Amino acid sequence: MNQKLADCINRYPVLMNCAEAIQMAYERIREVYQDHGKLLICGNGGSAADADHISGELLKSFSIQRPIDDSWRERLGDDLADNLQGALPAIPLPVFSSLMTAFANDCDPLYVFAQLTWGLGRPGDALLCISTSGNSKNVIKAAQVAQAKGLHCIGLTGASGGKLKELTDICICVPETEVFKIQELHLPIYHTLCMMLEDTFFKNEITVPENTGN
């Protein structure tokens, strides 16, 4: 078992039955990044905040330093090269406030995450769907678009997995049924995933996909 995952299980033994799914989710997202893809993340309420939180851990240094590779120094110059950090592309869908309010005004708001997945997702990308019930309608619709477009779909839910469980390639179902208890267990899971990915791409010297601006 990955050491970061083992540490998580040691601190939260209740997550032992989720260990395999967490490992699988890590491997799938790792493959997406190795193939130059990106991670989309959606959720409502506290799960929307989690989506934003996850992107923050992936887009800058989290638990280790991520200096820019020296090969970029000539193109960036010393000032930028010294102050930028290695990043893994992650887009939290709930932060698109202008699009979301316009869509809610002009269209059916239940389809807003589906619209964003349609517009931003490409085959080979991944969509992380966070729903404590597994039944959030707007998250379900995003998962359906992800399936149709050839995105990898990962769920992070409560005990039952809800309808989302059948729409995802991998579903991490934490063993709780009350919303706040589910959310309390989601945080160590996604922190662990972020640390595992960070170690893979920035500590173990696996090549990070270049952001060429294209």
C-alpha positions in Angstrom: 0.0 0.0 0.0 1.2 3.5 -0.8 2.7 5.1 2.4 0.5 8.2 2.2 -2.5 6.0 1.9 -1.4 3.7 4.7 -0.9 6.8 6.9 -4.4 8.0 6.1 -5.9 4.6 7.0 -3.8 4.5 10.2 -5.4 7.9 11.2 -8.9 7.0 10.0 -9.3 3.2 10.4 -12.9 3.5 9.3 -11.6 4.1 5.8 -9.9 0.7 5.5 -12.7 -0.6 3.2 -12.2 2.4 0.9 -8.4 1.8 0.5 -8.7 -0.1 -2.8 -11.0 2.5 -4.3 -8.7 5.3 -3.2 -5.7 3.6 -4.7 -7.6 3.0 -8.0 -8.7 6.7 -8.1 -5.1 7.8 -7.6 -3.9 5.5 -10.4 -6.6 6.7 -12.8 -5.9 10.4 -12.1 -2.1 9.7 -12.4 -2.7 8.2 -15.8 -4.8 11.2 -16.9 -1.9 13.6 -16.0 0.7 11.4 -17.6 -1.4 11.5 -20.8 -1.5 15.4 -20.6 -5.1 15.4 -19.5 -6.8 17.5 -16.7 -9.1 17.0 -13.8 -12.6 18.5 -13.6 -14.3 18.6 -10.2 -17.9 19.2 -9.3 -20.1 19.3 -6.2 -22.7 21.4 -4.3 -22.5 23.3 -1.0 -19.7 21.8 1.1 -18.7 19.6 -1.8 -18.3 22.7 -4.0 -15.9 24.1 -1.4 -14.1 20.7 -1.5 -13.8 21.0 -5.3 -12.1 24.4 -4.9 -9.9 23.0 -2.1 -8.7 20.1 -4.1 -7.8 22.3 -7.0 -5.8 24.5 -4.7 -3.7 21.5 -3.5 -3.0 20.4 -7.1 -2.2 23.8 -8.7 0.6 24.7 -6.3 2.9 23.2 -3.7 1.0 21.2 -1.0 3.2 19.1 1.2 6.5 19.3 -0.7 8.3 22.0 -2.7 7.7 22.0 -6.5 10.4 24.2 -8.1 10.1 24.9 -11.8 12.4 22.7 -13.9 15.5 24.5 -14.9 14.7 23.8 -18.6 12.1 26.5 -18.3 14.5 29.2 -16.9 15.7 30.5 -20.3 12.2 31.0 -21.5 10.7 32.3 -18.3 13.6 34.3 -16.9 14.9 34.1 -13.4 12.1 36.1 -11.7 9.3 33.9 -13.0 11.3 30.7 -12.7 12.1 31.5 -9.1 8.5 32.3 -8.1 6.4 29.8 -10.0 5.6 26.3 -8.8 4.9 23.0 -10.4 1.2 22.4 -11.1 -1.3 19.7 -12.0 -4.2 21.0 -14.0 -7.5 20.9 -11.9 -10.6 22.9 -12.6 -13.3 23.3 -9.9 -16.6 23.6 -11.9 -18.5 25.5 -9.1 -16.3 28.6 -9.3 -17.6 29.7 -12.7 -20.0 32.2 -11.1 -20.8 34.3 -14.2 -21.5 31.2 -16.3 -23.5 29.6 -13.6 -25.7 32.6 -12.9 -26.2 33.2 -16.7 -27.0 29.5 -17.2 -29.5 29.5 -14.3 -31.2 32.6 -15.7 -31.3 31.4 -19.3 -31.5 27.6 -19.0 -32.3 24.8 -16.6 -29.8 25.2 -13.8 -29.7 21.5 -13.2 -27.6 21.1 -16.3 -24.9 23.7 -15.4 -22.2 21.1 -14.5 -23.1 19.1 -17.5 -22.6 22.2 -19.7 -19.2 22.9 -18.1 -18.2 19.3 -18.6 -19.3 19.5 -22.2 -17.4 22.7 -22.8 -14.2 21.9 -20.9 -13.9 18.1 -20.9 -11.9 16.2 -23.5 -11.6 12.5 -24.0 -9.1 11.1 -21.6 -9.7 13.9 -19.0 -11.2 12.9 -15.6 -14.3 14.2 -13.8 -14.3 13.9 -10.0 -18.0 14.0 -8.8 -18.4 14.8 -5.1 -21.9 14.1 -3.6 -22.6 13.0 -0.1 -25.8 11.3 -1.2 -24.6 10.2 -4.6 -27.8 11.5 -6.0 -27.2 15.2 -6.7 -29.0 15.8 -9.9 -26.6 18.3 -11.4 -23.7 16.1 -10.6 -25.4 13.1 -12.1 -26.0 15.0 -15.3 -22.3 16.0 -15.4 -21.3 12.3 -15.0 -23.6 11.3 -17.9 -21.9 13.9 -20.1 -18.5 12.6 -19.0 -19.4 9.1 -20.0 -20.7 10.2 -23.4 -17.5 12.3 -24.1 -15.0 9.6 -23.0 -13.9 11.2 -19.7 -12.9 9.0 -16.8 -15.5 9.4 -14.0 -14.7 9.1 -10.3 -17.2 9.4 -7.5 -16.7 10.5 -3.9 -19.9 9.8 -1.9 -21.4 8.4 1.2 -22.1 4.8 2.1 -24.6 3.9 -0.5 -23.0 5.6 -3.5 -26.4 6.5 -4.7 -27.1 6.7 -8.4 -23.6 8.1 -9.0 -22.1 4.7 -8.2 -23.5 3.2 -11.4 -22.2 6.1 -13.5 -18.6 6.2 -12.3 -15.6 4.0 -13.2 -14.5 4.2 -9.6 -16.6 5.3 -6.6 -15.2 5.9 -3.2 -18.1 5.4 -0.8 -17.2 6.4 2.8 -19.0 4.4 5.5 -21.2 7.2 6.8 -24.8 8.3 6.1 -25.0 11.7 7.8 -23.8 14.6 5.6 -21.4 16.2 8.0 -19.8 12.8 8.9 -19.4 12.0 5.2 -17.8 15.4 4.6 -15.4 14.8 7.5 -14.1 11.7 5.8 -14.0 13.2 2.3 -11.3 15.6 3.4 -8.6 13.1 4.4 -9.3 11.1 1.3 -8.7 13.9 -1.1 -5.8 15.2 0.9 -4.3 11.8 0.5 -5.0 11.7 -3.2 -3.3 15.1 -3.7 -0.3 14.0 -1.7 0.1 10.8 -3.6 -0.1 12.7 -6.9 2.3 15.3 -5.7 4.8 12.7 -4.6 4.5 11.0 -8.0 5.1 14.0 -10.2 7.3 16.2 -8.0 9.2 14.0 -5.6 9.7 10.8 -7.6 10.8 12.8 -10.7 8.2 11.5 -13.1 7.9 14.0 -15.9 5.1 16.5 -15.4 3.1 17.3 -18.5 4.3 20.7 -19.9 1.9 23.6 -19.9 2.7 25.0 -23.3 -0.2 27.5 -23.4 -1.8 25.7 -26.3 
